Amino acid sequence: MSDPHHTADHDTHAAPAPSAFKKIANIVVLLGLPLLVVGSLVSYYKAQSGGHVVSDMSEEAVTGRIQKVGMLQLGESTREPKTGEEVYKAQCTTCHAAGLVGAPKFGDAAAWAPRIATGYAALLNSALKGKNNMAAQGGGAFADFEVGRGVVYMANAAGAKFEEPKAPETAAAPAAAASEAK
């Protein structure tokens, strides 16, 4: 039979078991090191702030420290509506001035004729929702009626006779008109 290869010499190569003192020293180091780091950070912070610690917990002081930084107000814009030319220059010139990606060039009656034949409503719908390579303009930087003004401006420059859409009346406009009448 075979002789087992287990001898006393084999056990001498194994690492000795750590003593109780080493275990306790490891625990103290592992717990003490984070405490030392946190303590150092606290003392550094105090030194940087001149040792000043906020201790005023009055309601007014707390309210002052947590006040709003800014305010966002959703609602209607108070800016003047843009004209068709302004919308064209701000939003449409990139593609329509050079005829990029299939866009009809500004003032090109031949390219605009089939589009004008579909009518203002179809052109406005294409502008607001997007068509082919043109991204949707609705919900962007301009109100829908301003986009409509831009459509009319471009189409009329190519021979259409569309009437420019008017700005929709807001609740503030009649109130302002009523106050001026008094």
C-alpha positions in Angstrom: 0.0 0.0 0.0 1.0 3.5 -0.3 2.6 5.4 2.4 0.5 8.5 3.5 2.4 11.7 2.7 1.3 13.4 5.9 4.2 14.2 8.2 4.9 16.5 11.0 7.2 18.5 8.6 4.2 19.5 6.5 2.6 21.3 9.5 5.7 23.4 10.0 5.1 25.2 6.7 1.7 26.5 7.7 1.4 30.0 9.1 1.1 30.1 12.9 -2.2 31.0 14.3 -2.4 34.7 15.3 -2.2 35.2 19.0 -5.0 36.9 21.0 -2.8 40.0 21.3 -2.4 40.3 17.5 -6.1 40.0 17.0 -6.9 42.8 19.5 -4.2 45.0 18.0 -5.7 44.5 14.5 -9.2 45.4 15.7 -7.9 48.5 17.5 -6.0 49.7 14.4 -9.0 49.0 12.1 -11.4 50.9 14.3 -8.9 53.6 15.3 -7.7 54.5 11.9 -11.1 55.8 10.6 -11.6 57.7 13.8 -8.2 59.3 13.4 -9.0 60.3 9.8 -12.4 61.8 10.7 -10.9 63.7 13.7 -8.2 65.1 11.4 -10.8 66.2 8.8 -12.9 67.9 11.6 -9.9 69.8 12.9 -8.9 70.8 9.4 -12.4 72.1 8.7 -12.4 74.1 12.0 -9.0 75.6 11.1 -10.2 76.6 7.6 -13.3 78.2 9.0 -11.5 80.1 11.7 -13.0 77.9 14.3 -16.4 79.4 13.6 -19.2 76.9 14.1 -22.8 77.9 13.4 -24.6 77.7 16.7 -27.5 80.1 16.1 -30.5 77.8 15.8 -33.2 80.5 16.0 -36.0 80.1 13.5 -35.0 83.3 11.7 -31.4 82.2 11.3 -32.4 78.7 10.1 -34.8 80.2 7.6 -32.1 82.6 6.4 -29.7 79.7 5.8 -32.2 77.6 3.9 -33.8 80.3 1.8 -34.5 79.7 -1.9 -31.6 80.4 -4.2 -33.8 81.0 -7.3 -37.3 80.8 -8.4 -38.9 79.2 -11.4 -42.2 80.5 -12.5 -44.2 78.5 -15.0 -46.7 80.4 -17.0 -47.1 82.6 -19.9 -44.2 84.6 -21.2 -44.3 88.4 -21.0 -42.0 88.9 -24.0 -43.2 90.4 -27.3 -44.1 87.8 -29.9 -41.5 87.3 -32.6 -42.3 88.2 -36.2 -42.0 85.7 -39.0 -38.7 87.1 -40.1 -37.3 86.9 -36.6 -38.3 83.3 -36.3 -36.9 82.5 -39.7 -33.5 84.1 -38.8 -33.3 82.4 -35.4 -34.6 79.0 -36.3 -34.9 78.3 -40.0 -32.0 79.9 -41.8 -29.5 77.0 -41.1 -31.3 74.7 -43.5 -33.6 76.9 -45.6 -30.9 79.5 -46.5 -28.6 76.9 -48.0 -31.2 74.2 -48.9 -29.6 71.7 -46.6 -30.9 68.1 -46.3 -33.7 68.7 -48.8 -35.1 71.9 -47.3 -36.5 74.2 -49.9 -34.4 77.4 -50.2 -35.8 80.6 -49.0 -37.5 82.4 -51.9 -37.2 79.5 -54.3 -40.7 79.6 -55.9 -40.2 76.3 -57.8 -39.2 74.4 -54.7 -41.9 75.9 -52.6 -44.8 75.6 -55.1 -45.8 72.0 -54.3 -45.6 72.7 -50.6 -47.6 75.9 -50.9 -50.3 74.0 -52.8 -50.9 71.8 -49.8 -52.0 74.9 -47.9 -51.0 76.8 -44.8 -52.4 74.2 -42.3 -50.3 71.4 -43.8 -47.2 73.5 -43.8 -47.7 74.6 -40.2 -48.4 71.0 -39.2 -45.1 69.9 -40.9 -43.2 72.7 -39.1 -44.7 71.9 -35.7 -44.5 68.1 -35.8 -41.5 67.7 -38.2 -41.2 66.1 -41.6 -38.5 64.1 -43.3 -35.2 65.6 -42.1 -36.8 68.7 -40.4 -37.1 68.3 -36.6 -40.3 69.3 -34.9 -40.4 73.0 -34.0 -43.5 72.8 -31.8 -42.8 73.1 -28.0 -39.4 74.7 -28.7 -38.1 78.2 -28.3 -41.1 79.7 -30.1 -44.8 79.5 -29.5 -46.9 77.7 -32.2 -48.3 80.9 -33.7 -44.7 82.3 -33.9 -43.7 79.2 -35.9 -46.7 79.8 -38.0 -45.5 83.4 -38.6 -42.1 81.9 -39.7 -43.9 79.5 -42.1 -45.9 82.3 -43.6 -42.8 84.5 -44.0 -41.0 81.8 -45.9 -43.9 80.7 -48.0 -44.9 84.3 -48.9 -41.3 85.0 -50.0 -41.7 82.1 -52.5 -45.0 83.4 -53.9 -47.7 82.3 -51.4 -50.3 84.8 -50.3 -50.9 83.5 -46.7 -52.2 85.8 -44.0 -49.9 86.1 -41.0 -51.4 84.5 -37.9 -52.1 86.8 -35.0 -51.0 86.3 -31.5 -53.6 84.5 -29.4 -55.2 86.7 -26.7 -54.2 85.9 -23.2 -56.1 86.4 -20.0 -53.7 89.2 -19.0 -54.3 91.2 -22.2 -58.0 91.8 -21.6 -57.4 92.6 -18.0 -54.7 95.1 -19.0 -57.1 96.6 -21.6 -59.8 96.9 -19.0 -57.6 98.7 -16.6 -56.5 101.1 -19.3 -60.1 101.9 -20.1 -60.9 103.1 -16.6 
